Amino acid sequence: MDVSGIGTASWRHVGGQYLALTKPRIVMLAAFCALIGMLLAAESLVPWHILVFGTAGISLLAGAGFAFNCVIERTIDARMARTRARPLARGEVGTAPAIAFAAAIGVLGAALLYFFVNPLTMWLTLATFVGYAVVYTVLLKPATPQNIVIGGASGAMPPVLGWAAVANEVSAPALVLFLIIFVWTPPHFWSLALYRIDDYRKSGLPMLPVTHGAEFTRLNILLYTLLLVATSLMPYLIGMSGAFYLACALALGAAFVAYAWRMWRSYSDALARKTFGYSIFYLAALFGALLVDHYLR
């Protein structure tokens, strides 16, 4: 019997459970947005140490925030079909080890940013961590149906962090990037909440579809999507981008509005799923277009 093989498989399983605590797919999206901020802030190439340690530090602190979120919401996660497979909800990872893991990667991320990037980026990333893990998860999420709107400020920070890593300041273009993600968050998340409404009823969290109904939520998705399209034009209006980005923003925004309009007029769970999926594509494509435009000019 190959005992060493069993040991290796076991360690891989444990490592996979701790990795799952960090919500790696969301961390990758945050790292992508931070990278966009870095590239847009750089006049030429991003210095290699900023690129490597900045991305690593921001990702580690984001992962720490998500791990703390899993600790705090472990009992809620166990009641929801979407989250009951998470390691803490299943009891495969203990609370104390999860806290220690989150603290360790958070400290490592902060150290990388402080020593290899700049203190401003470290403090902004720590503030983002506190905003998500404490202000949003502990205070806002269980208290108000506007939790995702207010708490969206933390999720909108990655491009600002990337910008600060390169420029060592936060200027108007970085705030525009922040505003785009901030306005994008409600229609993105509420689309998910609509087709997961039974989960949120079981969770006890005051999500908008539960507290104000599906029709009111669909109207808010449409209104926020229209606001998002207007906000997405700001890079062009302030001279941050050119005609290529403008064309892409209008085309991507028109498709998003079409999804939101269809959901408002003739809702189905399948359509809400498609809208949620498109919202992720929309953000990645919009920022990608902004980056291409940056190098075309």
C-alpha positions as semicolon CSV with decimal commas, in nm:
position;residue;x (nm);y (nm);z (nm)
1;M;0,000;0,000;0,000
2;D;0,144;0,340;-0,099
3;V;0,115;0,539;0,226
4;S;0,309;0,832;0,084
5;G;0,053;0,863;-0,194
6;I;-0,229;0,876;0,059
7;G;-0,044;1,144;0,254
8;T;0,010;1,353;-0,057
9;A;-0,357;1,326;-0,153
10;S;-0,460;1,425;0,199
11;W;-0,237;1,734;0,199
12;R;-0,370;1,832;-0,141
13;H;-0,725;1,803;-0,010
14;V;-0,646;2,015;0,297
15;G;-0,468;2,273;0,083
16;G;-0,767;2,284;-0,151
17;Q;-1,000;2,350;0,142
18;Y;-0,794;2,645;0,265
19;L;-0,763;2,778;-0,089
20;A;-1,143;2,759;-0,122
21;L;-1,177;2,987;0,183
22;T;-1,013;3,267;-0,016
23;K;-1,276;3,245;-0,297
24;P;-1,004;3,227;-0,564
25;R;-1,226;3,315;-0,861
26;I;-1,328;3,643;-0,701
27;V;-0,966;3,708;-0,600
28;M;-0,867;3,660;-0,965
29;L;-1,124;3,920;-1,073
30;A;-0,995;4,160;-0,806
31;A;-0,636;4,099;-0,918
32;F;-0,738;4,161;-1,280
33;C;-0,898;4,495;-1,187
34;A;-0,592;4,590;-0,981
35;L;-0,368;4,503;-1,277
36;I;-0,578;4,727;-1,501
37;G;-0,529;5,009;-1,252
38;M;-0,153;4,953;-1,256
39;L;-0,127;4,947;-1,633
40;L;-0,341;5,257;-1,678
41;A;-0,139;5,450;-1,418
42;A;0,196;5,362;-1,576
43;E;0,339;5,595;-1,839
44;S;0,534;5,306;-1,989
45;L;0,598;4,965;-1,831
46;V;0,497;4,880;-1,475
47;P;0,814;4,810;-1,269
48;W;0,843;4,436;-1,219
49;H;0,850;4,455;-0,838
50;I;0,529;4,661;-0,835
51;L;0,362;4,418;-1,075
52;V;0,464;4,106;-0,881
53;F;0,447;4,219;-0,519
54;G;0,158;4,460;-0,574
55;T;-0,059;4,193;-0,733
56;A;0,045;3,935;-0,473
57;G;-0,014;4,166;-0,176
58;I;-0,354;4,285;-0,296
59;S;-0,459;3,926;-0,376
60;L;-0,346;3,794;-0,037
61;L;-0,533;4,062;0,155
62;A;-0,841;4,006;-0,061
63;G;-0,820;3,634;0,013
64;A;-0,784;3,708;0,384
65;G;-1,099;3,919;0,373
66;F;-1,293;3,641;0,201
67;A;-1,164;3,384;0,452
68;F;-1,281;3,602;0,743
69;N;-1,614;3,636;0,564
70;C;-1,642;3,257;0,553
71;V;-1,569;3,240;0,927
72;I;-1,830;3,499;1,018
73;E;-2,098;3,355;0,788
74;R;-2,031;2,985;0,842
75;T;-2,374;2,918;0,999
76;I;-2,553;3,120;0,730
77;D;-2,354;2,942;0,457
78;A;-2,465;2,605;0,595
79;R;-2,831;2,701;0,535
80;M;-2,786;2,809;0,172
81;A;-2,759;2,569;-0,123
82;R;-2,513;2,801;-0,299
83;T;-2,268;2,807;-0,007
84;R;-2,327;2,493;0,199
85;A;-2,031;2,320;0,028
86;R;-1,783;2,575;0,165
87;P;-1,522;2,417;0,396
88;L;-1,633;2,594;0,715
89;A;-2,000;2,528;0,646
90;R;-1,922;2,155;0,608
91;G;-1,696;2,152;0,912
92;E;-1,390;2,040;0,714
93;V;-1,192;2,339;0,840
94;G;-1,215;2,457;1,199
95;T;-1,290;2,816;1,297
96;A;-0,961;2,878;1,480
97;P;-0,739;2,740;1,200
98;A;-0,936;2,944;0,944
99;I;-0,884;3,264;1,145
100;A;-0,514;3,187;1,183
101;F;-0,485;3,119;0,809
102;A;-0,665;3,444;0,720
103;A;-0,449;3,643;0,961
104;A;-0,129;3,487;0,825
105;I;-0,200;3,560;0,458
106;G;-0,331;3,905;0,549
107;V;-0,012;3,995;0,736
108;L;0,199;3,856;0,452
109;G;0,004;4,060;0,198
110;A;0,036;4,378;0,403
111;A;0,411;4,323;0,446
112;L;0,464;4,274;0,072
113;L;0,280;4,598;-0,003
114;Y;0,458;4,799;0,266
115;F;0,812;4,686;0,194
116;F;0,804;4,628;-0,182
117;V;0,534;4,864;-0,312
118;N;0,448;5,167;-0,095
119;P;0,277;5,240;0,239
120;L;-0,018;5,416;0,073
121;T;-0,117;5,101;-0,113
122;M;-0,084;4,895;0,204
123;W;-0,308;5,130;0,406
124;L;-0,567;5,152;0,130
125;T;-0,572;4,772;0,095
126;L;-0,603;4,727;0,473
127;A;-0,891;4,975;0,474
128;T;-1,054;4,771;0,197
129;F;-1,006;4,455;0,404
130;V;-1,171;4,616;0,709
131;G;-1,448;4,757;0,491
132;Y;-1,532;4,413;0,354
133;A;-1,465;4,182;0,649
134;V;-1,605;4,410;0,922
135;V;-1,817;4,697;0,789
136;Y;-1,992;4,497;0,516
137;T;-1,997;4,141;0,653
138;V;-2,056;4,215;1,022
139;L;-2,245;4,546;1,024
140;L;-2,421;4,607;0,692
141;K;-2,511;4,268;0,548
142;P;-2,739;4,157;0,833
143;A;-2,881;4,507;0,894
144;T;-3,004;4,664;0,568
145;P;-3,120;4,563;0,219
146;Q;-2,886;4,835;0,090
147;N;-2,592;4,629;0,218
148;I;-2,461;4,547;-0,128
149;V;-2,485;4,911;-0,238
150;I;-2,292;5,056;0,056
151;G;-2,061;4,758;0,094
152;G;-1,987;4,771;-0,278
153;A;-1,729;5,038;-0,199
154;S;-1,488;4,768;-0,081
155;G;-1,536;4,562;-0,394
156;A;-1,475;4,869;-0,610
157;M;-1,130;4,936;-0,465
158;P;-0,896;4,700;-0,661
159;P;-0,827;4,935;-0,956
160;V;-0,764;5,218;-0,708
161;L;-0,516;4,995;-0,525
162;G;-0,341;4,908;-0,849
163;W;-0,327;5,274;-0,946
164;A;-0,183;5,371;-0,606
165;A;0,077;5,094;-0,632
166;V;0,224;5,259;-0,944
167;A;0,150;5,629;-0,894
168;N;0,172;5,642;-0,511
169;E;-0,138;5,862;-0,518
170;V;-0,510;5,842;-0,592
171;S;-0,615;6,076;-0,873
172;A;-0,936;6,138;-1,067
173;P;-0,896;5,852;-1,321
174;A;-0,857;5,602;-1,036
175;L;-1,176;5,733;-0,876
176;V;-1,359;5,692;-1,208
177;L;-1,255;5,326;-1,216
178;F;-1,381;5,293;-0,859
179;L;-1,714;5,452;-0,950
180;I;-1,771;5,216;-1,244
181;I;-1,736;4,906;-1,024
182;F;-1,934;5,067;-0,742
183;V;-2,234;5,126;-0,972
184;W;-2,188;4,786;-1,143
185;T;-2,215;4,592;-0,815
186;P;-2,591;4,625;-0,742
187;P;-2,722;4,499;-1,079
188;H;-2,457;4,227;-1,076
189;F;-2,537;4,099;-0,728
190;W;-2,914;4,151;-0,731
191;S;-2,938;3,939;-1,048
192;L;-2,787;3,657;-0,845
193;A;-3,011;3,731;-0,546
194;L;-3,324;3,707;-0,763
195;Y;-3,269;3,349;-0,874
196;R;-3,130;3,256;-0,532
197;I;-3,413;3,420;-0,340
198;D;-3,514;3,102;-0,156
199;D;-3,157;3,071;-0,028
200;Y;-3,163;3,425;0,105
201;R;-3,499;3,370;0,272
202;K;-3,347;3,073;0,458
203;S;-3,037;3,273;0,547
204;G;-3,230;3,545;0,729
205;L;-3,030;3,816;0,553
206;P;-3,231;4,124;0,446
207;M;-3,153;4,108;0,077
208;L;-3,355;4,341;-0,144
209;P;-3,564;4,071;-0,321
210;V;-3,664;3,932;0,020
211;T;-3,746;4,263;0,189
212;H;-3,896;4,458;-0,104
213;G;-3,997;4,191;-0,352
214;A;-3,873;4,072;-0,690
215;E;-4,051;4,340;-0,898
216;F;-3,895;4,626;-0,700
217;T;-3,554;4,458;-0,729
218;R;-3,588;4,417;-1,106
219;L;-3,674;4,787;-1,141
220;N;-3,367;4,879;-0,936
221;I;-3,150;4,656;-1,155
222;L;-3,273;4,840;-1,463
223;L;-3,218;5,184;-1,308
224;Y;-2,870;5,097;-1,181
225;T;-2,781;4,952;-1,521
226;L;-2,880;5,276;-1,692
227;L;-2,672;5,464;-1,436
228;L;-2,384;5,226;-1,502
229;V;-2,390;5,296;-1,875
230;A;-2,377;5,670;-1,803
231;T;-2,092;5,618;-1,554
232;S;-1,898;5,403;-1,803
233;L;-1,877;5,706;-2,035
234;M;-1,679;5,908;-1,781
235;P;-1,334;5,785;-1,893
236;Y;-1,408;5,928;-2,238
237;L;-1,559;6,249;-2,101
238;I;-1,254;6,330;-1,884
239;G;-1,007;6,250;-2,162
240;M;-0,889;5,927;-2,003
241;S;-0,983;5,724;-2,312
242;G;-1,066;5,766;-2,679
243;A;-1,316;5,659;-2,944
244;F;-1,235;5,287;-2,926
245;Y;-1,329;5,267;-2,559
246;L;-1,638;5,481;-2,614
247;A;-1,767;5,247;-2,886
248;C;-1,702;4,940;-2,670
249;A;-1,866;5,098;-2,364
250;L;-2,179;5,186;-2,561
251;A;-2,206;4,839;-2,719
252;L;-2,144;4,654;-2,392
253;G;-2,380;4,885;-2,206
254;A;-2,657;4,843;-2,463
255;A;-2,643;4,465;-2,418
256;F;-2,653;4,501;-2,037
257;V;-2,954;4,735;-2,060
258;A;-3,127;4,484;-2,289
259;Y;-3,080;4,210;-2,029
260;A;-3,204;4,436;-1,749
261;W;-3,505;4,548;-1,954
262;R;-3,603;4,190;-2,038
263;M;-3,574;4,092;-1,672
264;W;-3,795;4,381;-1,570
265;R;-4,062;4,305;-1,830
266;S;-4,062;3,924;-1,838
267;Y;-3,858;3,769;-1,556
268;S;-3,733;3,413;-1,539
269;D;-3,464;3,251;-1,328
270;A;-3,284;3,146;-1,646
271;L;-3,273;3,507;-1,764
272;A;-3,145;3,623;-1,425
273;R;-2,865;3,366;-1,448
274;K;-2,773;3,491;-1,794
275;T;-2,778;3,851;-1,672
276;F;-2,552;3,763;-1,380
277;G;-2,311;3,585;-1,614
278;Y;-2,315;3,873;-1,859
279;S;-2,243;4,123;-1,582
280;I;-1,912;3,947;-1,512
281;F;-1,823;3,945;-1,881
282;Y;-1,928;4,310;-1,907
283;L;-1,688;4,431;-1,639
284;A;-1,394;4,230;-1,773
285;A;-1,462;4,342;-2,132
286;L;-1,513;4,707;-2,034
287;F;-1,184;4,723;-1,846
288;G;-1,015;4,528;-2,122
289;A;-1,139;4,784;-2,376
290;L;-1,010;5,064;-2,155
291;L;-0,669;4,901;-2,147
292;V;-0,657;4,845;-2,525
293;D;-0,761;5,204;-2,581
294;H;-0,484;5,318;-2,345
295;Y;-0,220;5,152;-2,564
296;L;-0,379;5,261;-2,891
297;R;-0,354;5,630;-2,805
